[in-house]
Amino acid sequence: MDNKKPDIHYIRNEIINAFRPIEQLFKIMDTSSVEIYGELTRSSAEVGNTLCQNFRQKVDAILKDQGQGDQNG
């Protein structure tokens, strides 16, 4: 029986690529003019950027654990 294990790097890249448009939106919001769009846009962008960073770290941690589990048996 062929037990194909998923390629962790491929899975990570697919998740990050699917998430990238949201991340880019927050980056654009962060560069928006406070005078035109207000402080709320900038504040939301700051929160969004932090959430994006946390998401990436969590994905990496989960996939790292998954990869180590595959190596251990």
PyMOL Python script that loads the backbone (N, CA, C, O; Angstrom):
from pymol import cmd

cmd.read_pdbstr("""\
ATOM      1  N   MET A   1       0.839  -1.170   0.000  1.00  0.00           N
ATOM      2  CA  MET A   1       0.000   0.000   0.000  1.00  0.00           C
ATOM      3  C   MET A   1       0.891   1.243   0.000  1.00  0.00           C
ATOM      4  O   MET A   1       1.878   1.310   0.733  1.00  0.00           O
ATOM      5  N   ASP A   2       0.539   2.207  -0.816  1.00  0.00           N
ATOM      6  CA  ASP A   2       1.339   3.426  -0.948  1.00  0.00           C
ATOM      7  C   ASP A   2       0.813   4.494   0.006  1.00  0.00           C
ATOM      8  O   ASP A   2      -0.268   5.046  -0.197  1.00  0.00           O
ATOM      9  N   ASN A   3       1.594   4.778   1.052  1.00  0.00           N
ATOM     10  CA  ASN A   3       1.214   5.823   2.005  1.00  0.00           C
ATOM     11  C   ASN A   3       1.892   7.122   1.616  1.00  0.00           C
ATOM     12  O   ASN A   3       3.015   7.400   2.038  1.00  0.00           O
ATOM     13  N   LYS A   4       1.210   7.908   0.817  1.00  0.00           N
ATOM     14  CA  LYS A   4       1.770   9.199   0.425  1.00  0.00           C
ATOM     15  C   LYS A   4       1.547  10.200   1.542  1.00  0.00           C
ATOM     16  O   LYS A   4       0.423  10.400   2.002  1.00  0.00           O
ATOM     17  N   LYS A   5       2.617  10.819   1.966  1.00  0.00           N
ATOM     18  CA  LYS A   5       2.523  11.849   2.991  1.00  0.00           C
ATOM     19  C   LYS A   5       2.509  13.205   2.305  1.00  0.00           C
ATOM     20  O   LYS A   5       3.224  13.424   1.327  1.00  0.00           O
ATOM     21  N   PRO A   6       1.701  14.102   2.816  1.00  0.00           N
ATOM     22  CA  PRO A   6       1.630  15.420   2.178  1.00  0.00           C
ATOM     23  C   PRO A   6       2.952  16.171   2.311  1.00  0.00           C
ATOM     24  O   PRO A   6       3.638  16.073   3.328  1.00  0.00           O
ATOM     25  N   ASP A   7       3.287  16.907   1.287  1.00  0.00           N
ATOM     26  CA  ASP A   7       4.480  17.744   1.302  1.00  0.00           C
ATOM     27  C   ASP A   7       4.175  18.984   2.136  1.00  0.00           C
ATOM     28  O   ASP A   7       3.387  19.838   1.730  1.00  0.00           O
ATOM     29  N   ILE A   8       4.801  19.074   3.296  1.00  0.00           N
ATOM     30  CA  ILE A   8       4.532  20.155   4.243  1.00  0.00           C
ATOM     31  C   ILE A   8       4.816  21.520   3.620  1.00  0.00           C
ATOM     32  O   ILE A   8       4.057  22.465   3.835  1.00  0.00           O
ATOM     33  N   HIS A   9       5.885  21.632   2.861  1.00  0.00           N
ATOM     34  CA  HIS A   9       6.225  22.920   2.245  1.00  0.00           C
ATOM     35  C   HIS A   9       5.171  23.327   1.219  1.00  0.00           C
ATOM     36  O   HIS A   9       4.816  24.501   1.118  1.00  0.00           O
ATOM     37  N   TYR A  10       4.680  22.365   0.469  1.00  0.00           N
ATOM     38  CA  TYR A  10       3.638  22.648  -0.520  1.00  0.00           C
ATOM     39  C   TYR A  10       2.359  23.116   0.177  1.00  0.00           C
ATOM     40  O   TYR A  10       1.739  24.094  -0.241  1.00  0.00           O
ATOM     41  N   ILE A  11       1.974  22.419   1.232  1.00  0.00           N
ATOM     42  CA  ILE A  11       0.769  22.795   1.975  1.00  0.00           C
ATOM     43  C   ILE A  11       0.915  24.196   2.550  1.00  0.00           C
ATOM     44  O   ILE A  11      -0.006  25.006   2.450  1.00  0.00           O
ATOM     45  N   ARG A  12       2.066  24.487   3.154  1.00  0.00           N
ATOM     46  CA  ARG A  12       2.300  25.814   3.722  1.00  0.00           C
ATOM     47  C   ARG A  12       2.174  26.886   2.653  1.00  0.00           C
ATOM     48  O   ARG A  12       1.506  27.899   2.858  1.00  0.00           O
ATOM     49  N   ASN A  13       2.814  26.665   1.514  1.00  0.00           N
ATOM     50  CA  ASN A  13       2.765  27.657   0.437  1.00  0.00           C
ATOM     51  C   ASN A  13       1.348  27.862  -0.077  1.00  0.00           C
ATOM     52  O   ASN A  13       0.960  28.991  -0.374  1.00  0.00           O
ATOM     53  N   GLU A  14       0.579  26.803  -0.187  1.00  0.00           N
ATOM     54  CA  GLU A  14      -0.806  26.921  -0.646  1.00  0.00           C
ATOM     55  C   GLU A  14      -1.644  27.732   0.341  1.00  0.00           C
ATOM     56  O   GLU A  14      -2.438  28.578  -0.069  1.00  0.00           O
ATOM     57  N   ILE A  15      -1.471  27.481   1.624  1.00  0.00           N
ATOM     58  CA  ILE A  15      -2.219  28.229   2.643  1.00  0.00           C
ATOM     59  C   ILE A  15      -1.826  29.697   2.609  1.00  0.00           C
ATOM     60  O   ILE A  15      -2.694  30.571   2.600  1.00  0.00           O
ATOM     61  N   ILE A  16      -0.536  29.977   2.592  1.00  0.00           N
ATOM     62  CA  ILE A  16      -0.055  31.359   2.585  1.00  0.00           C
ATOM     63  C   ILE A  16      -0.489  32.077   1.315  1.00  0.00           C
ATOM     64  O   ILE A  16      -0.895  33.237   1.377  1.00  0.00           O
ATOM     65  N   ASN A  17      -0.415  31.417   0.173  1.00  0.00           N
ATOM     66  CA  ASN A  17      -0.840  32.047  -1.082  1.00  0.00           C
ATOM     67  C   ASN A  17      -2.330  32.360  -1.083  1.00  0.00           C
ATOM     68  O   ASN A  17      -2.744  33.389  -1.618  1.00  0.00           O
ATOM     69  N   ALA A  18      -3.133  31.495  -0.498  1.00  0.00           N
ATOM     70  CA  ALA A  18      -4.568  31.751  -0.414  1.00  0.00           C
ATOM     71  C   ALA A  18      -4.860  32.922   0.520  1.00  0.00           C
ATOM     72  O   ALA A  18      -5.837  33.645   0.324  1.00  0.00           O
ATOM     73  N   PHE A  19      -4.034  33.106   1.514  1.00  0.00           N
ATOM     74  CA  PHE A  19      -4.222  34.152   2.515  1.00  0.00           C
ATOM     75  C   PHE A  19      -3.622  35.493   2.090  1.00  0.00           C
ATOM     76  O   PHE A  19      -3.992  36.535   2.630  1.00  0.00           O
ATOM     77  N   ARG A  20      -2.714  35.473   1.141  1.00  0.00           N
ATOM     78  CA  ARG A  20      -1.959  36.664   0.747  1.00  0.00           C
ATOM     79  C   ARG A  20      -2.829  37.872   0.373  1.00  0.00           C
ATOM     80  O   ARG A  20      -2.477  38.984   0.768  1.00  0.00           O
ATOM     81  N   PRO A  21      -3.939  37.728  -0.362  1.00  0.00           N
ATOM     82  CA  PRO A  21      -4.752  38.912  -0.687  1.00  0.00           C
ATOM     83  C   PRO A  21      -5.264  39.661   0.546  1.00  0.00           C
ATOM     84  O   PRO A  21      -5.346  40.889   0.543  1.00  0.00           O
ATOM     85  N   ILE A  22      -5.605  38.923   1.585  1.00  0.00           N
ATOM     86  CA  ILE A  22      -6.058  39.565   2.821  1.00  0.00           C
ATOM     87  C   ILE A  22      -4.906  40.339   3.447  1.00  0.00           C
ATOM     88  O   ILE A  22      -5.076  41.470   3.901  1.00  0.00           O
ATOM     89  N   GLU A  23      -3.744  39.722   3.466  1.00  0.00           N
ATOM     90  CA  GLU A  23      -2.552  40.365   4.016  1.00  0.00           C
ATOM     91  C   GLU A  23      -2.218  41.641   3.241  1.00  0.00           C
ATOM     92  O   GLU A  23      -1.873  42.662   3.837  1.00  0.00           O
ATOM     93  N   GLN A  24      -2.320  41.579   1.922  1.00  0.00           N
ATOM     94  CA  GLN A  24      -2.041  42.753   1.089  1.00  0.00           C
ATOM     95  C   GLN A  24      -3.045  43.871   1.349  1.00  0.00           C
ATOM     96  O   GLN A  24      -2.679  45.046   1.348  1.00  0.00           O
ATOM     97  N   LEU A  25      -4.301  43.514   1.572  1.00  0.00           N
ATOM     98  CA  LEU A  25      -5.318  44.516   1.888  1.00  0.00           C
ATOM     99  C   LEU A  25      -4.935  45.295   3.138  1.00  0.00           C
ATOM    100  O   LEU A  25      -5.040  46.521   3.158  1.00  0.00           O
ATOM    101  N   PHE A  26      -4.496  44.602   4.172  1.00  0.00           N
ATOM    102  CA  PHE A  26      -4.092  45.280   5.396  1.00  0.00           C
ATOM    103  C   PHE A  26      -2.864  46.161   5.170  1.00  0.00           C
ATOM    104  O   PHE A  26      -2.762  47.238   5.756  1.00  0.00           O
ATOM    105  N   LYS A  27      -1.947  45.720   4.340  1.00  0.00           N
ATOM    106  CA  LYS A  27      -0.771  46.542   4.036  1.00  0.00           C
ATOM    107  C   LYS A  27      -1.171  47.816   3.304  1.00  0.00           C
ATOM    108  O   LYS A  27      -0.631  48.888   3.578  1.00  0.00           O
ATOM    109  N   ILE A  28      -2.115  47.702   2.373  1.00  0.00           N
ATOM    110  CA  ILE A  28      -2.604  48.886   1.656  1.00  0.00           C
ATOM    111  C   ILE A  28      -3.323  49.823   2.622  1.00  0.00           C
ATOM    112  O   ILE A  28      -3.129  51.038   2.581  1.00  0.00           O
ATOM    113  N   MET A  29      -4.146  49.255   3.481  1.00  0.00           N
ATOM    114  CA  MET A  29      -4.857  50.074   4.466  1.00  0.00           C
ATOM    115  C   MET A  29      -3.876  50.827   5.352  1.00  0.00           C
ATOM    116  O   MET A  29      -4.128  51.971   5.729  1.00  0.00           O
ATOM    117  N   ASP A  30      -2.762  50.190   5.684  1.00  0.00           N
ATOM    118  CA  ASP A  30      -1.766  50.799   6.565  1.00  0.00           C
ATOM    119  C   ASP A  30      -1.115  52.019   5.927  1.00  0.00           C
ATOM    120  O   ASP A  30      -0.665  52.922   6.632  1.00  0.00           O
ATOM    121  N   THR A  31      -1.062  52.053   4.603  1.00  0.00           N
ATOM    122  CA  THR A  31      -0.435  53.188   3.921  1.00  0.00           C
ATOM    123  C   THR A  31      -1.444  54.267   3.538  1.00  0.00           C
ATOM    124  O   THR A  31      -1.073  55.274   2.934  1.00  0.00           O
ATOM    125  N   SER A  32      -2.710  54.066   3.882  1.00  0.00           N
ATOM    126  CA  SER A  32      -3.737  55.039   3.505  1.00  0.00           C
ATOM    127  C   SER A  32      -3.595  56.330   4.307  1.00  0.00           C
ATOM    128  O   SER A  32      -3.061  56.343   5.417  1.00  0.00           O
ATOM    129  N   SER A  33      -4.077  57.386   3.727  1.00  0.00           N
ATOM    130  CA  SER A  33      -3.982  58.712   4.327  1.00  0.00           C
ATOM    131  C   SER A  33      -4.961  58.847   5.491  1.00  0.00           C
ATOM    132  O   SER A  33      -6.159  58.609   5.340  1.00  0.00           O
ATOM    133  N   VAL A  34      -4.439  59.229   6.645  1.00  0.00           N
ATOM    134  CA  VAL A  34      -5.286  59.443   7.815  1.00  0.00           C
ATOM    135  C   VAL A  34      -6.240  60.607   7.562  1.00  0.00           C
ATOM    136  O   VAL A  34      -7.388  60.579   8.005  1.00  0.00           O
ATOM    137  N   GLU A  35      -5.765  61.629   6.850  1.00  0.00           N
ATOM    138  CA  GLU A  35      -6.590  62.805   6.578  1.00  0.00           C
ATOM    139  C   GLU A  35      -7.808  62.451   5.723  1.00  0.00           C
ATOM    140  O   GLU A  35      -8.884  63.022   5.907  1.00  0.00           O
ATOM    141  N   ILE A  36      -7.645  61.528   4.805  1.00  0.00           N
ATOM    142  CA  ILE A  36      -8.743  61.167   3.899  1.00  0.00           C
ATOM    143  C   ILE A  36      -9.609  60.053   4.489  1.00  0.00           C
ATOM    144  O   ILE A  36     -10.836  60.153   4.491  1.00  0.00           O
ATOM    145  N   TYR A  37      -8.974  59.002   4.985  1.00  0.00           N
ATOM    146  CA  TYR A  37      -9.717  57.814   5.409  1.00  0.00           C
ATOM    147  C   TYR A  37      -9.906  57.705   6.915  1.00  0.00           C
ATOM    148  O   TYR A  37     -10.660  56.853   7.386  1.00  0.00           O
ATOM    149  N   GLY A  38      -9.240  58.544   7.660  1.00  0.00           N
ATOM    150  CA  GLY A  38      -9.406  58.535   9.105  1.00  0.00           C
ATOM    151  C   GLY A  38      -8.482  57.561   9.814  1.00  0.00           C
ATOM    152  O   GLY A  38      -7.803  56.737   9.201  1.00  0.00           O
ATOM    153  N   GLU A  39      -8.488  57.693  11.116  1.00  0.00           N
ATOM    154  CA  GLU A  39      -7.614  56.884  11.965  1.00  0.00           C
ATOM    155  C   GLU A  39      -8.107  55.439  12.082  1.00  0.00           C
ATOM    156  O   GLU A  39      -7.314  54.529  12.321  1.00  0.00           O
ATOM    157  N   LEU A  40      -9.409  55.233  11.915  1.00  0.00           N
ATOM    158  CA  LEU A  40      -9.955  53.881  12.051  1.00  0.00           C
ATOM    159  C   LEU A  40      -9.347  52.921  11.029  1.00  0.00           C
ATOM    160  O   LEU A  40      -9.070  51.765  11.347  1.00  0.00           O
ATOM    161  N   THR A  41      -9.143  53.399   9.813  1.00  0.00           N
ATOM    162  CA  THR A  41      -8.545  52.554   8.777  1.00  0.00           C
ATOM    163  C   THR A  41      -7.143  52.131   9.175  1.00  0.00           C
ATOM    164  O   THR A  41      -6.772  50.965   9.035  1.00  0.00           O
ATOM    165  N   ARG A  42      -6.368  53.082   9.671  1.00  0.00           N
ATOM    166  CA  ARG A  42      -4.995  52.780  10.096  1.00  0.00           C
ATOM    167  C   ARG A  42      -4.980  51.828  11.284  1.00  0.00           C
ATOM    168  O   ARG A  42      -4.180  50.893  11.331  1.00  0.00           O
ATOM    169  N   SER A  43      -5.869  52.072  12.241  1.00  0.00           N
ATOM    170  CA  SER A  43      -5.935  51.199  13.419  1.00  0.00           C
ATOM    171  C   SER A  43      -6.339  49.781  13.024  1.00  0.00           C
ATOM    172  O   SER A  43      -5.785  48.805  13.528  1.00  0.00           O
ATOM    173  N   SER A  44      -7.301  49.681  12.128  1.00  0.00           N
ATOM    174  CA  SER A  44      -7.734  48.361  11.649  1.00  0.00           C
ATOM    175  C   SER A  44      -6.599  47.657  10.922  1.00  0.00           C
ATOM    176  O   SER A  44      -6.418  46.448  11.066  1.00  0.00           O
ATOM    177  N   ALA A  45      -5.840  48.407  10.149  1.00  0.00           N
ATOM    178  CA  ALA A  45      -4.704  47.838   9.428  1.00  0.00           C
ATOM    179  C   ALA A  45      -3.657  47.304  10.400  1.00  0.00           C
ATOM    180  O   ALA A  45      -3.077  46.241  10.177  1.00  0.00           O
ATOM    181  N   GLU A  46      -3.423  48.038  11.462  1.00  0.00           N
ATOM    182  CA  GLU A  46      -2.444  47.610  12.460  1.00  0.00           C
ATOM    183  C   GLU A  46      -2.870  46.282  13.096  1.00  0.00           C
ATOM    184  O   GLU A  46      -2.063  45.366  13.254  1.00  0.00           O
ATOM    185  N   VAL A  47      -4.143  46.201  13.453  1.00  0.00           N
ATOM    186  CA  VAL A  47      -4.674  44.962  14.022  1.00  0.00           C
ATOM    187  C   VAL A  47      -4.581  43.836  12.991  1.00  0.00           C
ATOM    188  O   VAL A  47      -4.164  42.725  13.317  1.00  0.00           O
ATOM    189  N   GLY A  48      -4.966  44.125  11.759  1.00  0.00           N
ATOM    190  CA  GLY A  48      -4.926  43.128  10.696  1.00  0.00           C
ATOM    191  C   GLY A  48      -3.524  42.615  10.432  1.00  0.00           C
ATOM    192  O   GLY A  48      -3.324  41.414  10.253  1.00  0.00           O
ATOM    193  N   ASN A  49      -2.554  43.515  10.407  1.00  0.00           N
ATOM    194  CA  ASN A  49      -1.166  43.102  10.181  1.00  0.00           C
ATOM    195  C   ASN A  49      -0.668  42.198  11.306  1.00  0.00           C
ATOM    196  O   ASN A  49       0.048  41.228  11.056  1.00  0.00           O
ATOM    197  N   THR A  50      -1.041  42.512  12.530  1.00  0.00           N
ATOM    198  CA  THR A  50      -0.657  41.675  13.665  1.00  0.00           C
ATOM    199  C   THR A  50      -1.306  40.297  13.566  1.00  0.00           C
ATOM    200  O   THR A  50      -0.665  39.277  13.822  1.00  0.00           O
ATOM    201  N   LEU A  51      -2.583  40.280  13.191  1.00  0.00           N
ATOM    202  CA  LEU A  51      -3.272  39.000  13.019  1.00  0.00           C
ATOM    203  C   LEU A  51      -2.644  38.171  11.902  1.00  0.00           C
ATOM    204  O   LEU A  51      -2.529  36.951  12.021  1.00  0.00           O
ATOM    205  N   CYS A  52      -2.244  38.823  10.830  1.00  0.00           N
ATOM    206  CA  CYS A  52      -1.589  38.118   9.721  1.00  0.00           C
ATOM    207  C   CYS A  52      -0.280  37.489  10.178  1.00  0.00           C
ATOM    208  O   CYS A  52       0.022  36.344   9.842  1.00  0.00           O
ATOM    209  N   GLN A  53       0.487  38.245  10.944  1.00  0.00           N
ATOM    210  CA  GLN A  53       1.758  37.735  11.448  1.00  0.00           C
ATOM    211  C   GLN A  53       1.515  36.532  12.370  1.00  0.00           C
ATOM    212  O   GLN A  53       2.217  35.524  12.283  1.00  0.00           O
ATOM    213  N   ASN A  54       0.522  36.649  13.244  1.00  0.00           N
ATOM    214  CA  ASN A  54       0.197  35.539  14.141  1.00  0.00           C
ATOM    215  C   ASN A  54      -0.283  34.318  13.362  1.00  0.00           C
ATOM    216  O   ASN A  54       0.045  33.185  13.715  1.00  0.00           O
ATOM    217  N   PHE A  55      -1.057  34.549  12.308  1.00  0.00           N
ATOM    218  CA  PHE A  55      -1.554  33.457  11.474  1.00  0.00           C
ATOM    219  C   PHE A  55      -0.394  32.707  10.835  1.00  0.00           C
ATOM    220  O   PHE A  55      -0.354  31.477  10.861  1.00  0.00           O
ATOM    221  N   ARG A  56       0.545  33.445  10.264  1.00  0.00           N
ATOM    222  CA  ARG A  56       1.706  32.805   9.635  1.00  0.00           C
ATOM    223  C   ARG A  56       2.497  31.976  10.647  1.00  0.00           C
ATOM    224  O   ARG A  56       2.914  30.856  10.350  1.00  0.00           O
ATOM    225  N   GLN A  57       2.699  32.532  11.841  1.00  0.00           N
ATOM    226  CA  GLN A  57       3.438  31.813  12.872  1.00  0.00           C
ATOM    227  C   GLN A  57       2.705  30.537  13.287  1.00  0.00           C
ATOM    228  O   GLN A  57       3.326  29.496  13.501  1.00  0.00           O
ATOM    229  N   LYS A  58       1.387  30.630  13.396  1.00  0.00           N
ATOM    230  CA  LYS A  58       0.591  29.467  13.796  1.00  0.00           C
ATOM    231  C   LYS A  58       0.625  28.384  12.717  1.00  0.00           C
ATOM    232  O   LYS A  58       0.762  27.200  13.026  1.00  0.00           O
ATOM    233  N   VAL A  59       0.501  28.791  11.455  1.00  0.00           N
ATOM    234  CA  VAL A  59       0.575  27.824  10.356  1.00  0.00           C
ATOM    235  C   VAL A  59       1.929  27.126  10.375  1.00  0.00           C
ATOM    236  O   VAL A  59       2.003  25.903  10.251  1.00  0.00           O
ATOM    237  N   ASP A  60       2.997  27.899  10.530  1.00  0.00           N
ATOM    238  CA  ASP A  60       4.338  27.306  10.575  1.00  0.00           C
ATOM    239  C   ASP A  60       4.475  26.327  11.740  1.00  0.00           C
ATOM    240  O   ASP A  60       5.048  25.249  11.584  1.00  0.00           O
ATOM    241  N   ALA A  61       3.946  26.705  12.912  1.00  0.00           N
ATOM    242  CA  ALA A  61       4.050  25.840  14.086  1.00  0.00           C
ATOM    243  C   ALA A  61       3.263  24.545  13.892  1.00  0.00           C
ATOM    244  O   ALA A  61       3.744  23.464  14.232  1.00  0.00           O
ATOM    245  N   ILE A  62       2.063  24.658  13.350  1.00  0.00           N
ATOM    246  CA  ILE A  62       1.236  23.467  13.129  1.00  0.00           C
ATOM    247  C   ILE A  62       1.904  22.528  12.136  1.00  0.00           C
ATOM    248  O   ILE A  62       1.979  21.321  12.366  1.00  0.00           O
ATOM    249  N   LEU A  63       2.382  23.078  11.042  1.00  0.00           N
ATOM    250  CA  LEU A  63       3.000  22.238  10.017  1.00  0.00           C
ATOM    251  C   LEU A  63       4.336  21.669  10.484  1.00  0.00           C
ATOM    252  O   LEU A  63       4.712  20.563  10.095  1.00  0.00           O
ATOM    253  N   LYS A  64       5.051  22.418  11.315  1.00  0.00           N
ATOM    254  CA  LYS A  64       6.299  21.898  11.876  1.00  0.00           C
ATOM    255  C   LYS A  64       6.000  20.701  12.776  1.00  0.00           C
ATOM    256  O   LYS A  64       6.685  19.680  12.712  1.00  0.00           O
ATOM    257  N   ASP A  65       4.972  20.837  13.615  1.00  0.00           N
ATOM    258  CA  ASP A  65       4.574  19.724  14.478  1.00  0.00           C
ATOM    259  C   ASP A  65       4.123  18.526  13.651  1.00  0.00           C
ATOM    260  O   ASP A  65       4.443  17.382  13.974  1.00  0.00           O
ATOM    261  N   GLN A  66       3.385  18.795  12.589  1.00  0.00           N
ATOM    262  CA  GLN A  66       2.911  17.730  11.703  1.00  0.00           C
ATOM    263  C   GLN A  66       4.098  17.017  11.049  1.00  0.00           C
ATOM    264  O   GLN A  66       4.121  15.790  10.953  1.00  0.00           O
ATOM    265  N   GLY A  67       5.068  17.792  10.606  1.00  0.00           N
ATOM    266  CA  GLY A  67       6.256  17.220   9.978  1.00  0.00           C
ATOM    267  C   GLY A  67       7.063  16.382  10.945  1.00  0.00           C
ATOM    268  O   GLY A  67       7.577  15.327  10.571  1.00  0.00           O
ATOM    269  N   GLN A  68       7.183  16.834  12.184  1.00  0.00           N
ATOM    270  CA  GLN A  68       7.911  16.066  13.186  1.00  0.00           C
ATOM    271  C   GLN A  68       7.156  14.798  13.551  1.00  0.00           C
ATOM    272  O   GLN A  68       7.766  13.762  13.816  1.00  0.00           O
ATOM    273  N   GLY A  69       5.837  14.879  13.566  1.00  0.00           N
ATOM    274  CA  GLY A  69       5.027  13.692  13.843  1.00  0.00           C
ATOM    275  C   GLY A  69       5.197  12.650  12.763  1.00  0.00           C
ATOM    276  O   GLY A  69       5.237  11.454  13.050  1.00  0.00           O
ATOM    277  N   ASP A  70       5.300  13.100  11.506  1.00  0.00           N
ATOM    278  CA  ASP A  70       5.508  12.174  10.392  1.00  0.00           C
ATOM    279  C   ASP A  70       6.868  11.497  10.490  1.00  0.00           C
ATOM    280  O   ASP A  70       7.004  10.323  10.144  1.00  0.00           O
ATOM    281  N   GLN A  71       7.875  12.227  10.960  1.00  0.00           N
ATOM    282  CA  GLN A  71       9.217  11.666  11.065  1.00  0.00           C
ATOM    283  C   GLN A  71       9.311  10.654  12.202  1.00  0.00           C
ATOM    284  O   GLN A  71      10.099   9.711  12.148  1.00  0.00           O
ATOM    285  N   ASN A  72       8.493  10.865  13.232  1.00  0.00           N
ATOM    286  CA  ASN A  72       8.546   9.980  14.394  1.00  0.00           C
ATOM    287  C   ASN A  72       7.729   8.707  14.224  1.00  0.00           C
ATOM    288  O   ASN A  72       7.794   7.803  15.057  1.00  0.00           O
ATOM    289  N   GLY A  73       6.980   8.644  13.168  1.00  0.00           N
ATOM    290  CA  GLY A  73       6.282   7.385  13.018  1.00  0.00           C
ATOM    291  C   GLY A  73       4.942   7.571  12.523  1.00  0.00           C
ATOM    292  O   GLY A  73       4.212   6.597  12.338  1.00  0.00           O
TER     293      GLY A  73
END
""", "prot")
cmd.dss("prot")
cmd.show_as("cartoon", "prot")
cmd.util.cbc("prot")
cmd.orient("prot")
